[in-house]
Amino acid sequence: MYSFEIETPTSLADALSALGQDEAQALGGGQTLIPSLKARLASPAVLVSLAKIDEIKGITAGDGTVTIGGGTTHAAVAAGVAGSYPALAALAGNIGDPAVRNRGTIGGSLANNDPAACYPAAVLASGATIVTNTREIAADDYFQGMFTTALEEGEIVTAVTFPIPEKAAYLKFEQPASRFALVGVFVAKYPDGVRVAVTGASESGVFRWTEAEAALSADFSVAALDGLSLPAEGMMGDLHGSGAYRAHLVAVMTKRAVTAAG
Amino acid sequence: MTKVTMTVNGKAVSKEVSGNTLMTEFLRDELRLTGTHVGCDTSQCGACVIHVDGKNVKACTMFAAEAHGAEVTTIEGMANADGSLSVLQQAFQDHHGLQCGFCTPGMVMTAAKLLEENPKPSEHEIRDYLEGNICRCTGYHNIVKAILAASGQDVSGIAAE
């Protein structure tokens, strides 16, 4: 690692002022950023840890929604929304491994927007709202391609508000070594329609499969998806699977998600 | 440099460290607690698992400064007060839950948390919880058996090692 100073503020205001320094970078749970620092893929002068800021942690239930603080760990989400949003709890409880889930945070995951991360699929399929220190961003505007989001320099994800669906499920086809999603599909059924978001597959990061959404909105059944497929163009291809394979998996996992959602 | 103060295995410690000092480096190089192992150093293998404020975490993927003020337990703090092995450690010995032993500290630290959260885990639950702990000797079978035994469950039905 290159050398840097580290700060551990306990309030959002202090964190934002620390982030105003030259070459400052926010550190969430560090489960992606620390390995990146070790690989010298990032070289901040100051790292501002968000882990001790209680005001951006925790889960609050609203009217048909659940709001999760950006600094809430995956383990806390898995336990905290098990009753209100079971599909989201199951997703959070299957990220990485138990030790990673005790450090990694929802805000960190969303700020990083790894193309194979799980949370972006839940956020996009739920039409969630990303709350930052300055504004609210709709999920449809937030994800802007691999590792790219609508966040500005120094902007922090303070919370995410999820409308709770009638039915939902997330199905992840795990890359057997890393356990990241080779393809992950989140299906969420709301009174005004079904949303389907896919992670792990596309070169442009998480995306909505609008054809499947239309079919499922008309008839929420596996049969409604018969004959639907995605083109291999634009899908990631690597030693774990070709673009065509991933495109095929998207359709398979979508069907499984519909079955699981019941 | 940053001053960090924390409690490690019940003892208060305080050191000046650079910002990029990892918990593994803090424990091993500053405190000379070398039971916390560094296998992959990329948070895959789990040989470095410790407990920070009651949560199992990978010490290679956390900075010492982030543990400022925390209660930390490492493998050196897992034995009974009189120095005898804990039930879990004894089970690892009795069931030969190790081959080369490199992954053992992390396995014990992870298993201890599992048994706290789930006192009678099934074999499947144990294997699932050990997802982030890799034994490169592939000696998982006896590790799982040791954890089952430590939870007070009958292991006679588990296939012979």
Interface residues (C-beta under 8 A of the other chain):
Chain A: M1 Y2 S3 F4 E5 I6 T8 L27 G30 Q31 I34 P35 L37 K38 V46 L47 S49 A51 K52 A75 G96 D97 P98 A99 V100 N102 R103 R179
Chain B: T2 S18 G19 N20 L22 D41 T42 S43 G46 V49 K55 N56 V57 K58 T61 M62 F63 A65 E66 H68 T110 K113 L114 Y129 E131 G132 N133
